Amino acid sequence: MSERTVLISGAGVGGPTLAYWLARNGFRVTVVERAREPRSSGNPVDVKGPAVGIAQRMGILPQLRQAATGNTGLTFVDANGRRTGRLDMRAVHRPGEIELPRADLSAILFQAGREHAEYVFDDSIASLAQDERGVEVTFERGTARRFDLVIGADGLHSVTRRLTFGTGLVHHMGLYVATMPLGGEPGPGQGIRDIVMHNVPGKAVAVCPVPGGEGAFFLYRAPAEPGFDPRETGRHKRMLARAFAGVSWRAPELLERVRAAEDLYFDAVSRVALPRWWQGRVALLGDAASCASLFGDGSTLAMAGAYTLAGELAAGPDDPPSAFRRYESRHRRLADSRQRGVGLAAGLLVPSTRRGILMRNLAIRVWPAVSAAARLRGALPGSRVPAATGTSTRGQNGGPANDRS
């Protein structure tokens, strides 16, 4: 097989995972990322289900465990900080699953494969023109280049998706989310490291223990903001200040920190709806193809999708459309089940009424028993997904070709 060139747009989670496995299978990979450097903020995310086995094969499980948040539960408090309910996360996480800051996961994946792929930061795709043999790509800053394949792993606001499939494919789910590192040291608690959350109708504010300190989390219900731009940080700060004005507990203190923050992550919670994830020699991966849920599943999906896509391309390098078709057929079943969990997550984290908050607090008192029973029935998302540790037919250089795990 002659060395085939692949451009991956996005150096978050799916992009570096795909770069690692494609390079293992003899592809020459370039990753372009709009940011000047890997992002240092974002929601805590999970590595679970199939992603645990993938991380093990990449040799990065020790680093992931070292970066784990160690969070044991989600405690809900009233305006005075008194506990009104608690969800024990150990009841919903399987042994071996890892929660860690998204930025740490991205950095670990980047380090795992950076020597085997070309990374270009502070640039982005400007145009795509494909033919039967490849894709001509122009960049906002760099020189135009030609690649055999282009993969968009560039998230909810994917440039690759817009250039290939057009606009109008992203649907606002009625929520906005923000996170911000706070630094400092997590509070003591006799081995208990809980996320602490305060709710008012339609709004949630929380403080989350993370390695080396704490992080702030905001989630609120609101209609789509006209002309919303995920890069307008000043506007995001004003939106948060307006949404959480009058909210008590630690909200005033955290809003003051937001005003001075240099590293605020803010975005709409949205759903991407595409009839197909590929066109010709261009395909989409992760949130660019199908956004997931509020429970951190997006990173697991991105890693699993990248592994599947790399395996199919390695198995059929001379027929990319067929490889893309097999990848989508296999991975869409997993992704679609996660999309259906957004409503459940929103109902748990940000009830829209005071009665909803009260009912949520009452319901979580029996949550561990309910979740255990649901898992036995195979009803929880991902409960029927095997870890990627089974027998496989390897691609070139030990990669994942035709691995059906």
N, C-alpha and C positions, 0 to 999 in steps of 0.2 A: 504494500500500500504506500503510495507516495504521500508525503507529509501534507496534510490538509490544514488549511488555516481557518480559525474560528475567531470572530470578534464577539466578546461578551460585553454587553452594556450593563454596568452595575457591579459594585464591589461590596455588596451588603452581605447576605448569607448564601443565597442561591448561586450567585456569580462565582465567588471563590470556590465553592464546593464543586461546581461544574468544571471550573478551570483545572482543579486538582485531578479529577477523574478523566477528563479529556486528555490532559497531558500524559497521564499514565498509559493511555491507549494510543499514543503516537501522534496526536494532533498538536499543531503549533497554535498556541492560544494567546490572544491579546485581550486584556480587560480594560475598558475605559470607564472612568468614574467622574461624575461632575464635581464632586466635592474635592477640596484641595488635599484632604487627608481622611483616613477612616473616621467615621462619626463617633463621638464619645458619649452620646446620649441615646435615649430610646426606652421603650418599655422593657421590663423583664420578660424573657421569653423562655419557652420550654424546648428541651431536646428530649424527645420521648418517642415511643413506638419505633418505627423503622429508622428514625434518625440516630438512635442509640447505637444500633449495629453499624451504621455508616460511619459514625464518629470512631467507633472501635477499629474499623478497618483502616481508617485514616491515621490511627495512632494518637488521637488527640483527647481521648477520654480523661486522662490524668489532668490535663490543663483545664478542661471543662469543669471537672469536679473542684479543682482549686478555685475557680472563679464563681462557683455556685453561690447563690444568695443565702442558702440555708434557711430560707423562710419556712416557718412551720404552720402558719395559719393566716387567716384574714379576720381581724377583729373589727367590729363595727362599734362606734361610739356616738354618744349624743353631743350636744353643743358644749357640755361641760367636761367632756372626756370620759364619761362613765360608759362602761361596756354595755351594749345592748344585745350583742350576739357575737358568735364566733364560728367560723368555718375552719375546721381542721384540714389543712391541705394534705396532710399525710394520709387522709382517708380517700383522696381522689387521685393521688400520684402513685404510680406503681414503683416498686423497687428498681433502682437504676436510672429512673428519669431524673433530669437535671433542670433546674431553673437557674438562669443566670442573666445578667444584663446583656441586652442585644449587642451593645458595642463590644463587649468582651468576646461574645461568640463570633462576631464578624472579624475581630482582630486575630483570634486563634485560627480561624479558617484561612485568613489571608496569609498568616505566617506559615501555615502548613504547605502552601503551594506556591509561594511567591518566587521561589527559585526556578520553578518550572513553567512560569508564564510571564508574559510582559504586562506590567501594570502601568497605566497612564492615568494619572490623577489630574484634576482641574481641567477637564475637557468633556465633551459630549458629542454625540452624533448630531449632525445637522441635516443630512439627507441620505437616503438609501435609493439605489437604482439597481435592481437585480435582473439577471438574464439566466439562461439555462446553465451557465457554467460558474456563476459567482455573483457577488454583490459589490458594487462600487459604493464606497462610503466616504462622505465628506464630514469633516469635524468642525466644531466651532473655533478651535485654535490650531489643531495639528494639520499636517498635510494629508490630502486625500489618499486612500488606500483601497485595495481590493482584497476581499476575503471569499473563501469558499462558502462560509456560512456566517450568519449573524444571529445571536441569541439575545433577546431582551430580558434581562433580569433586573430591570431598573424601576421596579416597584409600582405603586399605585398610579403615579404620575408618569408612566413610562413614555419616553420619547419614541422608543422603538415601536410600541403599539400604535401611537398616534400616526407615525409616518407610514406604517404598514396597513393599518386597519381603519384609520380615520378617528373622528371624535364621537362623542355621544355614547360611549360605552361604559362610563363610570357613573354609578348611581349612588347618591348620598343616602346614608342610612339613618339620618336624623341625629347624629352624634358627632361631637368633636372631642379629641383626646390630646393631652399635653403631658410631657414628662420633663424633669429637670434635675440634674444632680445637685445635692445640697452639701456634700462633703461632711466633715465631722465624724463622729463615732456613733454607731447604732446604740440605742439605749439598752441597759442591762435587763435581764429578764429570766434568770435561772434556766438558761438553755432555750427559752421561748423567743423566737425571732418572728414576730408577726407584722404583717402589713396592717396599719391602723387606718381606718377609713371612716369619714363622717359624711352622712347624706342629708340633703334636703331634697324636696321633690324635684326630680329631673337633673340633679347635680351630685357629684361625688368628688371629694378631695381626700387624698391619702398621703401618708408618709411610709416609705418602703425601705427596710434595711437592705443594703447592698454592700458588697465587699469594699471596705475602706470608708464607709459612711452611710448616708441615707439619700433617698431620692424622693422628689415630690411627684404626685400623680393627680391629674385633673381629668374628669370626664363629665360632659354635660350634654343634654338634649337641646338641639336647636335646628331650625330649618337651614337649608343650604344658604351660605353667605354669597351674595352676588359678587362675581369677579374674584373669588377666593384664589389666592396664590400661596402655595406651601412654602415659598421662599421669603415672604414678607414678614419678617420677625416682629417688626414694630407694630404692624396691624394685629398679629397674633397676640401680643401682650395686651393690646387694647381690648380685644375680644374676650380674653380671660378676665381682665379687670371688670368689664361690664357684666359678664356672666356670673361672677362670684361676688359681686358687690353685695354686702349685707350678710354674707354667709359667715358664721362664727367658727368656733373651735380654733384651728390654727390657720384658717384661710387668710386672714389679714396679714399675718406674718409671712406666709408663703407667697402671697401676691407682691409683697415688698421685695422678696427675693427674685420674683419673676421680672420685676421692673429693671433690676440690675443684671439680670442673667445674660451671659454671652452664649450659652449653650442650651437653648430651649428647643425641644422637639414639639411640634404642634401640627396636627393634621385632622382632616375629616375622616370619619369612619365610613367607608364606602364599599360598594360591591362592584366588581368588574364582571360584565356579562358578555361573553364572546361565543359565537357559535362554533368557532374553531380557533385553536391556539397557534396555528402556523399558516404560512403562505409562501409557497415556493421554497426558497432557501433561508427564510427568516422564521424563527419560532420564539415563543414567549415562555417564561419560566417564573414561578413564584407569584407574588402579588401582581405582577404585570399581566398575568394570565387570569388569575382567580384569587381575589382577596379572601382571607379566611375569617377568623373570629377574634373576639376580644380576650381569649384565654391564652394567648401566646403560641397558638398552633401554627401561625404563619411560618415560623422558622423551621419547624419540623417538616412542614409541607415543602418548603423551598429546598431543604437538604434531600428529602426523598425524591422530589421531582428531578433535581439535578442528577442524582445517582441513576435514576431510571433513564433520563435523556442521554446521559453519557453512555450507558450500556447499549441503548438502541442504536446510537450513532456508531459505536464501535462494532456492533454486529452487522450493520449495513452501511458502511461509509460511502458506497457508490450510489446509494439511493436515499438521499436525505428525506424526501417527502414520505417514503414508507417508514423510515425511522421515526419521523415526527408523528406520523399517524399512530404508530404503536405506542409511543411515549404518551400521547394524549389519551388514548384508549385506556391505558393502564392507570395513569395518574389522575384522570378526571374523577373517577369514582371516589377516590380518597378526598380530593379537594372539594367536591360538591357536598359531601357530608359535613365538612367543616363550615361551609358557608351557611348551612341551615342552623348553626349554633349561635349566630349573632344575636338573635332575639332572646334566647335563653340567657346569654351573658349580660345583655343590657338589662333584662328584668332583674337579675341578681345584683349587679353592680350599681345601677342607677334607676331605681323605681321612680315612676313618674308622679306618684302621689304619696301623701303621708300614710294613707292606708296601705299602699303598696310597700312602703318601708317597714311598717309594722308587720305585715304578713310575711315579708322576706325574713325578718328577724325571728319570727316564730318558726318558719319553715326550716331554717338552717339548724335548729336544735335537733332535728332528726335527719339532717343531711348525711352524716356518715353511714347510717344504716341504709338509707335510700340509695346512696351511690354504690355501696357494696352490692346491694341486690341488683341494681341496674347493670353493674359490671358482670355479674354472673349470667345475666340474660343477654349479654353482648350488646347492651343498649347505649353505652357511652361511646361518643365518637372515638374511633381508633381502637376500640376494644377487640375488633376482629382483624386488626392489621398486625401481622407477625413482624418481629424484629428482623432486621436484615442480617441474620447470622446463619442462614441455612445454606444448603448446597447450591452452588452456582456454576455456570459455564463461563469461564473467564475469557475476557477479551485480551487483546495484546497487552503485554507488560503487566498482567495480573489485574486488569481493570474489571468492571462489572458487566461485561457483555452478557445479555440474555439472563441476568440474575433476576429471578421472579420473586424475590423476597420483598 
